[in-house]
Amino acid sequence: MKLFTLGFAALLATGSVFAADTTPATNVIHDKTGFYVHLDVAKVLLSTDTYGQCGIVPAQLNYLDHQGRQHVLDYLVQGIGCANDN
């Protein structure tokens, strides 16, 4: 009987170890690009610097919304560094 109780206790202990949540606490939300996208921006964390790049270049905006969740928005933008632009 003691062996059965010891085995059951060991099963419960290992089950709780495997049931631990391994996902990070802060999940980043990847926003979709497109026309008329509503962005709830409370604080900008990071923005891609496009100075010195010519033409249409990929950019990224990392920000927090008003609920404190982190978002990432990938989009295309006109670079501002071409020598022949006025």
Secondary structure, DSSP 8 states (H G I E B T S, - for coil): -HHHHHHHHHHHHHHHHHTS--S-SS--EEE--STT-----SEEEEE---TT--SEEEEEEEEE-TTS-EEEEEEEEE-S--TT--
